[in-house]
Amino acid sequence: MQPLVQIENVDMRYGGADGTLAVTGLNVKVEKGEFAAVVGPSGCGKSTLMKLVTGLHIPQQGQVIVSGEEVTEPVSIVGMAFQNPTLLPWRTTLDNILLPLEIVQRHRKRLRRHRDEYVAEAEKLLETVGLKGFGDKFPWQLSGGMQQRASLCRALIHQPELLMLDEPFAALDAFTREELWCVIRDLHQEQGITVVLVTHDLREAVFLADKIFVMSARPGRILNVHKIDTPRPRDLDVMYTTEFTEKVHELRNEIAEARAVA
Amino acid sequence: MTGFMSRIDWLKAAPWLYTIGLFVFWEAAVRLFSVSQIILPPPSVIFGAIIQYWPAIWKNSLQTLYTTTVGFVMAVVGGLALGLLIGWSRQIYAGLYPLMVGFNAIPKVAVVPILVIWFGIGTIPAILTAFLIAFFPIVVNVATGLATIEPEVEDVLRALGAKKLDIMLKVGIPRSMPYFFGSLKVAITLAFVGSVISETVAANSGLGFMMSGAQSQFNVPLVFAGLIMLAIEGIAMYALMAWIEQRMTGWAHRSSTMAG
């Protein structure tokens, strides 16, 4: 079967021919239903990777293939969430979650007539992430962790095939972060959605992912790919096993090396 | 006694108490140092003048309120339109910004004679001067609101296939509304400055005209009566704008206090 995301020998340079080379010779394959994590030193082009996959940037060299088609413009089969929840303060949480439906072509035509269906869908998502009954609250009435949960709902409402997460838990406290790890783990488990998670947190990567890509310092390349075979469903206790700790340690050393080269 | 004192909301009463305090202080100072009425009339004399000349004051106050409001409404419409245009495209922004800064730097009193040549003495130059002076803060604020959209929000929407117009309608315009309504408070007070400048230089009605006439006859209490009326109109319109701002974009105030 063809991978859902396939990046082949991609070079991406910002600011014209003499601009900064952000990534070079990039090769990434993510299978359908897989949970992939991308780790690396800061400034290694992880965000560029996100933008390449979503079609916000078109590479100068190589190709990006998502769902069997070469990416030449933004692909609406992707949901995104960032470190900053970026909810719109003038909309209720529910209306924030419905926002993508007002944009994506195939939904925006149906939205007015089938609003009730979509609202039910959004409320189901809110329940999944543990925000049942918070739909009519405004984002500024929610805590940081709750806002991030709502932002996940917004990323999922249009039933994307691919979920792209750019350090979505980085700004949260340790306990909330672990809670949200479990939320994402369960979403991935239940909905069979493909996830690409960009993160600095190696424990997060090892706990959640099937496959971890280690990137080099700028210009970013893939240095190594690790398979994580820990059986699913994974419990938080997994993180206290020797195998887990060793894997995190191994990754840490690789990134330290990548930083030293830079 | 203490029960009565503690039932007064001192915060709500403060604006009135301070205003009364200022007038009492003014009255006392003028009387204590026996300042001539030609230099600084005491408030009691000014209020006497307001009553004595009420018909003229009323008519000219309405005229000033009218020219200011019309000029202000034009500034709101024009400022909103140009602000959206400038916020829409970086190229238009780059092209128009220096022109607008240059235009804003021109003292509007220097523009009035040109307006008089074009439109004659009277209401139209006053309206246009109010418009020209109130226009700039609205444009700048609307454009700022549009220019500071978080890139992540834009990415989320663009990745879903949103066009520039979608992003403007869903994010840019709602986002710039607090800036817009905030700028109305500045713009309305500037509009009064504009209309009164024009009335002082070239008009046959309005508070500016009335005050310059009174000044040439050394009727200083009437000049001060005009100033008091201007202050009252300015405060009333400012309060109206603040109320509209609160009504329309209350979320912006609450969200900024909550997010901290």
Interface residues (C-beta under 8 A of the other chain):
Chain A: K51 T54 G55 L56 E73 P74 V75 S76 V78 M80 F82 N84 T86 L88 P89 W90 L99 P100 E102 I103 V104 Q105 F138 P139 W140 Q141 R154 A155 H158
Chain B: E150 E152 V153 D155 V156 L157 R158 A159 L160 G161 A162 D166 K170 V171 P174 R175 M177 T249 W251 A252 R254 S255 M258 A259
